[in-house]
Amino acid sequence: MPLRVVMSGAGLALMHPGTITDLIGLALGGPIHLWQRLRLRKAPA
């Protein structure tokens, strides 16, 4: 649940026009997105 809240905030920041909000959205969402992709790769099939 906490990751969903952070990702929702990142998505809202990316929707708001402006460079600063885009950077905030990427800083919040980017690491979580990468962590989830790496976690899924290591999961046994």
PATORMI-881145 format. One line per field, with one value per atom (N, C-alpha, C): x, y, z. Coordinates in pm, whole numbers, plus 32768, in hexadecimal, padded with zeros to 4 digits. Layout:
BEGIN
c1 <- (X, ...);
c2 <- (Y, ...);
c3 <- (Z, ...);
***
This chain:
BEGIN
c1 <- (8051, 8000, 8056, 80C2, 8112, 814F, 8176, 81AF, 8146, 80CB, 8060, 804B, 8053, 8042, 80B3, 812E, 81A1, 8197, 8172, 8167, 80F4, 8088, 801A, 8048, 8093, 80CA, 812A, 817B, 81D7, 818A, 811F, 80CE, 808B, 8058, 801B, 8082, 80FA, 8163, 8189, 818B, 81AD, 8140, 80C3, 8056, 8053, 8085, 8083, 80F1, 80D1, 8137, 81A6, 821E, 8290, 8307, 837C, 83F6, 840F, 83F8, 8412, 83B8, 8338, 82DE, 8300, 8331, 835C, 83D3, 8430, 84A5, 847D, 841F, 83EE, 83AA, 8357, 8312, 8372, 83D9, 843D, 848F, 84AF, 84FE, 84AE, 842B, 83D8, 83BA, 8394, 8367, 83D4, 843F, 84A9, 84E7, 8517, 8555, 84F3, 8476, 8414, 83FA, 83EF, 83D9, 844E, 84C8, 853E, 8546, 8528, 852C, 84C7, 8450, 83EB, 8413, 844E, 847A, 84E8, 8548, 85B3, 857D, 851E, 84E3, 8499, 8455, 840B, 8469, 84DD, 853D, 8576, 8589, 85C6, 8562, 84E1, 847A, 8483, 8475, 8478, 83FD, 8413, 83A6, 8354);
c2 <- (7F88, 8000, 807F, 8085, 8101, 811E, 80B4, 80CB, 8103, 80D7, 810C, 81A0, 81C9, 8256, 82A9, 8278, 82C1, 82C7, 8256, 8255, 82AE, 82B5, 8310, 83A1, 83C1, 8448, 8468, 8406, 8419, 8430, 83E4, 83F5, 847D, 84A9, 852F, 859C, 858B, 85EE, 85F2, 857E, 857A, 85B8, 85B3, 85ED, 8686, 86BB, 874C, 8788, 87F0, 8829, 886F, 885A, 889C, 883F, 8877, 8828, 87F3, 8846, 881C, 87A7, 87B0, 8743, 86C4, 86D3, 865C, 8619, 8668, 8630, 85EE, 8629, 85ED, 8568, 8565, 84EA, 847C, 849F, 843C, 840D, 8469, 8445, 83E9, 83F9, 83A3, 831E, 8323, 82AB, 8256, 8293, 824A, 81D9, 81F6, 818A, 8119, 813B, 80D3, 807C, 80BB, 8070, 8012, 8042, 7FED, 7F7C, 7F99, 7F33, 7EC3, 7EE8, 7E84, 7E30, 7E6F, 7E21, 7DBE, 7DEA, 7D8F, 7D1F, 7D3D, 7CD8, 7C6F, 7C97, 7C37, 7BDF, 7C15, 7BC4, 7B54, 7B6E, 7B0B, 7AA5, 7ABC, 7A5F, 79DC, 796C, 78EB, 78DB, 789F, 788E, 7814);
c3 <- (8000, 8000, 8000, 804E, 804C, 7FC2, 7F7A, 7EF5, 7E95, 7EA4, 7E4F, 7E68, 7EE5, 7F06, 7EC9, 7ED5, 7E9E, 7E05, 7DC6, 7D35, 7D05, 7D52, 7D2F, 7D36, 7D9D, 7DA8, 7D37, 7D0F, 7CA0, 7C1F, 7C0B, 7B93, 7B8E, 7BFF, 7C03, 7BE9, 7C1F, 7C08, 7B73, 7B32, 7AA4, 7A4D, 7A7B, 7A2D, 7A36, 7AA4, 7AB7, 7A5F, 7A10, 79B8, 7A06, 79D9, 7A16, 7A22, 7A18, 7A1D, 7AA9, 7B0E, 7B98, 7BBF, 7B9C, 7BBF, 7B72, 7AF7, 7AAB, 7AEF, 7B1E, 7B62, 7BE6, 7C2D, 7CA9, 7C8B, 7C23, 7BFE, 7BD6, 7B8B, 7B64, 7BDB, 7C35, 7CAC, 7D08, 7D0D, 7D61, 7D1D, 7C9F, 7C5A, 7C1C, 7BF2, 7BAD, 7BFE, 7C76, 7CC6, 7CE9, 7D03, 7D24, 7CA9, 7C36, 7BBA, 7B9F, 7BAC, 7B95, 7BFA, 7C78, 7CDF, 7CC1, 7C96, 7C77, 7BFD, 7B99, 7B23, 7B48, 7B99, 7BC2, 7C1A, 7C6E, 7CC6, 7C75, 7C0B, 7BB8, 7B67, 7B40, 7AF5, 7B4A, 7BCA, 7C21, 7C55, 7C3E, 7C6D, 7C20, 7C65, 7C1E, 7BC5, 7B53, 7AF2, 7B0D);
***
